Amino acid sequence: MIICKRKLLTSSLIKLLFRSRYSSLKELNNYCVFITNSTTGSHTHCNYQSTRSLSSNYNYRAVFLGSDAFSIPSLVMTTNLLGSTNVSVVVSNFGNEVAKFAKKNELETFHWEDFKTKDFWNHNNRSEEFGVVASFGHLIPLQVIERFPLGILNVHGSLLPRWRGAAPIPHAIIYGDKTTGISIMQIAPHKFDIGPILYQQEIPIHPHIRRPELISILADVGAEALGHVISDIDHFSSHPIPQNEEEAKLSPKLTPVMAEVDWSTKTADEVYNLFRGLYGVFKLKTYLMEKPIDLDEIGLVVMNSHRDSKGIGDSASEKCEQNNTSLNKSTNFERFYSNSPFYNLDNINVLASSVPGQIIYYKDIILVKCMDVSKSLKCMPYVSVRKFKVGKKWMSAKDFQNGFLSKCKPDQRIFSFQQQTTSVQPENTIKKQQQEQKLK
């Protein structure tokens, strides 16, 4: 198994990854090999030449199964390598993004409910050598897997066996992982994401990136990794590496309960990571005098005296202790956020004698106290919140202060946590789930 590590994302690479939302194959004509990367030192070199000529060397056919925007770059890569007439598409909904893309590009398309039946295979003379799955969401039965001599490849958005399941990318952000990546694995029957690994590609997680941007990046990195495997599929298919079950972590489907914040048990970093990991799916939720409040535009809080004047700082608590980890303001990631992820505090006295959930209005911003685990003033146990939703109306921090907080007594200005259970679990409870799954 080859693991390719990226130490950093260059500005040109970031631009390339973020612009890749394509609607037709013609737009991808010069994008067959997505990135050519070379790292130094102990990391594996991952240079390879364009594999456009593969279809002339191998008369392989493939079936592609996918559903959403994460799937599209991998579908494009597969089609560019094998030729559009050698790739069939399977979808579970003719209205999803993959189905629309396939229709626009005149790719042969089937519905999953038909494709997985024995009658379909008995009445269709299929000759595909392998399949490709990217964000499909359905368990592939053994009778379908066995139809492909080279098996079915799965483009999975994590470094397996960490984060098996439906939501690997959000979980990597929520749990503060420093790196993530793509695993190209072989589909195995009966359970999701347990098959052997053929190839992995690792990238760092930017400390302020949100779920949609990381999905976009990994979709393209996944297509690159898939192209690398398809270009030498005979070799990779004959050298599978079993996953280490002891290192397995589960990433269940995102649910609304995950968005409810327990201020007494979560640090500021954990609240910020939760906001970034659920971004675009659920807003963080809390309660003020039993009234539900949604939160948006959440950031961290640092003291001005501890902030690098040339940078925007860093998100993880341990990194707050390092003065040399700030990012330059010109970084490409800055333009993807409407506000800086940091709020600079210049008066420490405003934070005196606060408790978890305490709401402090300060200079047109709301600061919320979180669990305090750091003795350093560089890492303030607060998050800043700029937008609030009460009922159906979104409002600024200033409007929230004037319309609600000003009417509360000082001892009532505390956000509370009403939900007793949450799906965001410590990693040691995930092992228990794994053991229970084995007993089934």
N, C-alpha and C positions, 0 to 999 in steps of 0.2 A: 504494500500500500504506500502511495506517495502522498505526503502532506506538504502542501505548498503554503508557506507563510508570507504574508505581506506585512512589513514593518510599519508602513504608513501609506496613506492615499495621497498621491500628488494632486496638485490643482487640476492638471490636464485630465487625470484619471477621474476625478470627481465630476468634472464637467461631462465627460463621456458617459459615466454611469447615470447621471441624473437626467440627461436628455433622452435616454433610450425608452421612450414610450411610442412605439411604432404601430402604424395601422396597416402597413402593407409590406410584402416581401421586397418590393422594389426599393423601398427606403433602406432596407438592410443589405442591399447588394454589395456594399463595401464593408460590411460589418460581420463577416463570417467568423473571424477570429477576434473576439471582443477585446482582449487585453493581452499584450505580451509582456510578461513580468519577469524580472530577474532579481533575486535577493542575494546578498552576500553572506559571508560567515558560515555558520553551521546550518543555514536553512537551505532547503532543496531548491535547485534551479528549476524554473518552470517555463523556460522558453520553448516554443514550438512554432513551426511554420504553418501557414494557412493550409487547411485540408480541403479546399474547394474541389480538388481533383479526385476526392475519395470516390464519388459516384462513378467515375470512369474506371476506377481500379476494382471496386466491389459493387456487385449488383444487388446490394442489400435492400430489403424493404422493412419498414417499421410501422408500428401503430403508436400513436401519441395520445395519451389520456391526460387531460387537464381541465381547468375551470376558470382561472382568473388571470390578472395582470402578471402575477409571478410566473405563470406558465408560458406566457407569450415569447419571451426571449429564447427559452429552451425549444419551443416549437419552431421558431425561426431558424435556430442553429441546426436542428434535425433536418428541416426541409432544405436548407442551403447545402448541407453535406450530402444528402441522399438524393435530392431532387424532389420536386413537389409531386410528381407522379408516383413516387415510391413511398409516400407517407400518407397513411390514413389517420383520421382524427376520431376520437371517441369522447363524447361529452354526456353529462347527466342532465343537461338543460340546454336546449337549443337557443336560449336567450342569453347565455353567459358569454364572457369576453372571448373565450377560445372558439366557441361556435361562430360568433360573429366574424372573428378573424379568419377562420377556415372558409366561411361562406364567401367573404370578400376576395379571398385568394384562390377560390375554386378548388379547395382540398376535399377529397372524399371524406364524408363525415357520417358517423353512426351514433345512435343513442345507446347509452350504457345498458339499459334494460334489455335491449335486443342483443347487443354484442356479447354479453356474458352467458347467454343461453347455449345449450348444446345444439338446438335447432339451427341457430345462426351459423355455427361452424360446420354443421352437417350439410347445409345448403349453399355454403359459400366456399369456394376453393381458395382458401387463404394460404399465402406462402411467405408471410413475414418472418424474418429471422429473429427479431427482438422487438420489445416494446419499450416505451419511455413514459414514465409517470412524473408529473410535476404539479403539485397542489391539486390533486384530483379529489381526495376526500372519501374514497370508497375502498373497502377491503377487496383485493383481487383474489378470487377463488382459485384453488389449485388447478381446476380443470382449464382455466384460462392461462395460467402461468405455464403449464406444461405444453401449450401450443407453440411456444417460442423456443427454438433450439438454443438461443443464446440468452434466454431469460428476459426479464423485464427490469430495466434500469429505473431507479427512483432518484429524482433530484430533491434532496431534503435540506431544509434551511437551518442546519446546525451541524456541529461536529459530533456526530453520533459516537458513542451511545448517549451522550448528554442531550437532553431535550427531545426525546421521542414523543410523538403525538401531534395534535392538531395545531398547536401554537408555539412552535420553537422560537421564532424570532421575538415575539413579545416577551416570552419568559427570559430570554437571554438579557434583555434590557431590564426587566423588572428585578431580576436577581443580581444585577450589577456585574455581569460577566465583562471581562476586559477584552475578550476575543470571541468570535463566533466564526461561522464559515459554512461551507457546503459539503455535504457528503453525497457521493454517487454510490448507491448501494443496489444490490439485487433484491427485488421483491421476494419475500417469503410468505407462504400462506398462513392463515389463521389469525395473525396479529400484525399490527402496524409497526413498521420501522425496526424490525428485528433481524432483517437479512444481513448477509455479509457485506462488508465495505470494499469497494473497488478503488476509490480515489477520494481524497479530501483536499479542500483548499481553505486555508485559514486567513481571516482578515481581522484587524482590530475594530473594536466598537468605539466610535467617537463618543466622548463623555456627554455630549448634548444632543446626539441624534435621536430622532423619534421613530416610532414604529413604521410609518409609511416610507420614510427615507431609507431605513435599513432594509425593508422589504425590497425596495427598488434596486438598491445596490446588490443585494444577494441574488435577486432574480437574474441580473446580468453576470455576476460571478458564477452562478449556477449554470448558465448557458455556456460560459467559457469552459468550466470543468466538464460539462457534458460533452462538448465538442472534442475535448482532449481524449475522453474515454471512447467515444464513437470512432474516432480516427484510428484507434488501435483496439477495437472491441474484442477481437479474438484473444489478444494478450490479457487484457484486463479481466475478461470473463473467466479465464482459466487460472487466475490468481486471486480468488476472493479471500478476504481476511474476516474471520468471525468477530462479532462484537463482544466486548467484555461486559458481561451481565452485571458485574459488581459495580461498574461505573455508570449504570443506566439511570437516567433521570427522566421523569415524565413531564410533559407540558400539555395539560388538559385544555379543552376549549375555553376561551375567554367567556366569562359570565358577568352580569351586572354586580353581583356581590363582591367581586374582586375590587371594584372601584370605591368601596366604602372605606374611609380612612379611620384607623384607630390611632389617634395622635399620641396616646400614651405608650404604644409599643413600636412605633415606627420612627426611625431617625429622619432627619431632613433629607438625607440622600435617598432613603428608601421611598419617601413620599414623592420625591422628584423622579426617581426611576419608575415608580408606578404610573405617574402622569405620562412619562415618555412612552412606556410600554403599552399603555392602553389608548394612546393618542389616536384619534380618528375612529375609535370604536365606542368607548365609554368616557364620560367626564368623571373626574373624581367627585365623590359625594360625601357630605358631612351633614351635621344637624345643628341648628341653633334654636334652643328652647323647643326641641322636638320637631322643628320645621326643616324639611329637607332642603339643602343648598347644594347646587352644582358649582364646581370650581374649574377655572380655566386660566391659561397663561400663568403657569406656576414656575417659579425659579428658586434658586438658592440665595442665601444671604451671606455676604462677606463684609468684614470691616474694611473701610477704605485704607486704613493704615497697613493692611495685610494683602492688598490687591496689587498685583503687578500692573504698573501704569501702562505697559505695552500689551497687556493681554486681558482675557476675559476670565481667567481662572480655570479651575477644574472641578469636577462634580463629586468624586468619591472622597469620603472623609480622610482616608489615609493619604490621598493625594494632596489634601489641603496642607499637609505637613511639609510638602515639597515645594520650595519656592521656584523651582526651575521647570515646572510642568505647565505653565500658562501657554495659551495658544495665541498666535498673532491675530489681531483684529481683522486682517485681510483674508483670513481663512475662508474658503468657499462656503463652509457650512453656515457662516453668519448670515448670509443672504437668504437662507431658508427659514429664518425665524423672524417674526414681526418685532420681537423684543429680545433684548439680551437675556440670557438665562440666569444672570446674576443681578441681584439688587444690592447696591452698595450702601452700607449703613455707616454713618459718621458720628452717631451719638449712642454709645453703649448704654447710657442711663435709661433710655426709653424701654429697655428690655428687663428692667429690674423686677424681681419677685414674680415672675410669670410661671404658669403651670401648663402642662401639655393641653393643647387645644385653645390656649389663651389667644384672643384676637387683639391685635394692636394696630391702630391706625396711625400711620406715620408718613407724612409727606406724600399724600395721595396714593398710598399703597397700603395693603393689608399684610401684616406679618402674622404668621400662625406658629405657635410654639410646638415643637415636636419632642420626641424622647431625646434626652440629652445624654450622649455617651462620650463626648469629647471634652477634655479639660482645656483645650486650646481655643483662644478667642478667634483664631483664624477660621474655625469651622463653626459657625453659628448654628444652634439647633432650631433654626426657623426656616420656613419657606415663605416666599413672597407670592401673593395672589393678586392678579390684576382684574379678573372678571368673575362675576358671580351671577348665578341664575336662581331666582326665587320665583316659583311658579313657572310661568312661561316667558318671563322677561329676563334678558341678560342686562347687566349693568356694570359700570366701572366701580372700582374700589371706593371712589369718592361718593358716588350715588348710594352704594351699599352702606357706607358710614352714615350718610345723612338720612337715608330712608329707614334704616333698621338699627344699626349699632347705637346711634344717638338716643334711641328710645329704650335701650337696655341699661339696667344698672351695671356698674363696673363688674360685680361678681357674676353677672349673667353673660358676659361677653366671652363665652368659651364654647368652641365647637365640640360636639360630643359624637360618640360612636354608638349607634343603636344596634347594628347587626352583630349577632353573637358568633357567627361562623363566617369564615372567608375562604375563598379558593386559593388565595395567595399563601401558600404554606411553606414553612421552613423545609429545607432540603431533607432533613432527617425523617420527616413524615412521608416524603416521596418514596423512600426505601421501603417503608411499611406497605405502601400501595403496591410496590413492585412484588413484594413477597406474597401479598394477597392475590395478585394477578396470576402468580405461578401455581397457586392452589386450585384455580378454577379449571 
